[in-house]
């Protein structure tokens, strides 16, 4: 699987084998050939009703924003102040966090997402609840906020650093150091926690260049901070704080200057693009703009797709893929294919997250993971992978239906979600 190549088997067998204590892909290929090689009678093998795909990897989302996905989004900063921050404050309550976590992680597995990078709130209660219910391939971090934010979410510098240390000591490499973004996280905190991340081989995540107003706000703040008075770009702030690097993922990165592209490329920092979140306001997005994946790829910068829940209105990566293709097509960017969208939602995300040696596609020897989704109508033209994906996504009459496209999710050979059949 790649940006330009996605192999399709119209009638196939995907074979799992339990080996060394885990379920692995033993073979995949045309059903008749595979059955013959194993000495099986093909007629005796039960068939799936749907289409099998690799599970998704969502490289940027906020699980504590699930309840504000559908709130009005006239602008990023207003949406944060009016809806998002008050909702995140509720996760200080252990019972609230526990109930929300149990429901959320069940739902995200039901959309076929098996791993990703996730922000929690500032509270240890929320982090603990998320870690309790999230599968191991999700890396989660508590957002750090020490300035320019409501008092009810503001941490002292030492509190933010202590919270990061708690995450590392309690959850090891499942923890992701997560300064919310430069305007709300003091550079002293970012520097100290970046050292913590690098010492322990952890991932870091934050936000970058999502809107023009945000960039202007950030640069205005840092012009008054000692040691940063001369910064010219948003990315340069993170560079000076030691945040950039091969285990760092920047959310959005829409309005990048040439020097920022050079910094990201040189540091091998990755990007999580969030098309459904940054879509026009009329499409339930924040109206942030369109990510220029072509200029990023020209410089060899790694990137993958993400939902950015709750800026993104729907959990399903099918919705994210659809949004990616449609927005780019509207701008005449026809390199944005459904095959590319699938790759950037599966294997590319697994690669960025360090899971690609054993996750992300159906290569022999990798984990026996798959999702079964609703197959297109029998009369749909599906001779190629692109046509199949187009027909699959085209089944949705409205975007909310994408969250119900998955019939079952299998991770490491075990069912973690199975859709209940409709009762007639």
TAZIGI-V459855 format. One record per backbone hydrogen bond with DSSP energy under -1.0 kcal/mol. CO is the residue of the C=O (numbers start at 1). NH is the residue of the N-H. If there is no record, write none. Layout:
{{CO | NH} {CO | NH}}
//
This chain:
{{5 | 2} {11 | 31} {13 | 29} {15 | 26} {15 | 27} {17 | 24} {19 | 22} {22 | 19} {23 | 368} {24 | 17} {25 | 365} {27 | 15} {29 | 13} {30 | 34} {31 | 35} {32 | 36} {33 | 37} {34 | 38} {35 | 40} {41 | 44} {42 | 45} {51 | 373} {53 | 371} {56 | 114} {58 | 117} {60 | 308} {61 | 119} {62 | 65} {63 | 66} {65 | 68} {68 | 71} {75 | 79} {76 | 80} {77 | 81} {78 | 82} {79 | 83} {79 | 84} {80 | 85} {83 | 87} {84 | 88} {85 | 89} {87 | 90} {88 | 91} {89 | 92} {90 | 93} {93 | 97} {94 | 98} {95 | 99} {96 | 100} {97 | 101} {98 | 102} {99 | 103} {100 | 104} {101 | 105} {103 | 107} {104 | 108} {105 | 109} {106 | 110} {108 | 113} {109 | 112} {112 | 56} {115 | 58} {116 | 139} {117 | 61} {118 | 141} {119 | 63} {120 | 143} {123 | 127} {124 | 128} {125 | 129} {126 | 130} {127 | 131} {128 | 132} {129 | 133} {130 | 134} {135 | 138} {137 | 116} {139 | 118} {140 | 176} {141 | 120} {144 | 180} {145 | 155} {150 | 153} {156 | 160} {157 | 161} {158 | 162} {159 | 163} {160 | 164} {161 | 165} {162 | 166} {163 | 167} {164 | 168} {165 | 169} {166 | 170} {167 | 171} {168 | 172} {171 | 174} {172 | 175} {174 | 140} {177 | 205} {178 | 144} {181 | 184} {184 | 146} {184 | 147} {186 | 190} {187 | 191} {188 | 192} {189 | 193} {190 | 194} {191 | 195} {192 | 196} {193 | 197} {194 | 198} {195 | 199} {196 | 200} {197 | 202} {203 | 177} {204 | 249} {206 | 251} {208 | 253} {209 | 254} {209 | 255} {211 | 215} {212 | 216} {213 | 217} {214 | 218} {215 | 219} {216 | 220} {217 | 221} {218 | 222} {219 | 223} {221 | 224} {222 | 225} {225 | 228} {228 | 231} {234 | 238} {235 | 239} {236 | 240} {237 | 241} {238 | 243} {239 | 242} {245 | 248} {247 | 204} {248 | 270} {249 | 206} {250 | 272} {251 | 208} {251 | 253} {257 | 261} {258 | 262} {259 | 263} {260 | 264} {261 | 265} {262 | 266} {263 | 267} {264 | 269} {270 | 250} {271 | 304} {272 | 252} {273 | 306} {274 | 278} {277 | 286} {278 | 289} {279 | 287} {280 | 283} {280 | 285} {281 | 284} {291 | 293} {292 | 296} {293 | 297} {294 | 298} {296 | 301} {297 | 300} {302 | 271} {304 | 273} {305 | 59} {308 | 311} {308 | 312} {309 | 62} {316 | 320} {317 | 321} {318 | 322} {319 | 323} {320 | 324} {321 | 325} {322 | 326} {323 | 327} {324 | 328} {325 | 329} {326 | 330} {328 | 333} {329 | 332} {332 | 334} {335 | 337} {337 | 341} {338 | 342} {339 | 343} {340 | 344} {343 | 348} {344 | 305} {345 | 57} {346 | 350} {347 | 351} {348 | 352} {349 | 353} {350 | 355} {351 | 354} {355 | 358} {355 | 359} {358 | 367} {363 | 366} {366 | 25} {367 | 369} {368 | 413} {370 | 410} {371 | 53} {372 | 407} {372 | 408} {373 | 51} {377 | 380} {384 | 388} {385 | 389} {386 | 390} {387 | 391} {388 | 392} {389 | 393} {390 | 394} {392 | 395} {393 | 396} {398 | 401} {399 | 402} {401 | 404} {402 | 405} {405 | 374} {407 | 419} {408 | 372} {409 | 416} {409 | 417} {410 | 370} {411 | 414} {414 | 411} {417 | 409}}
//
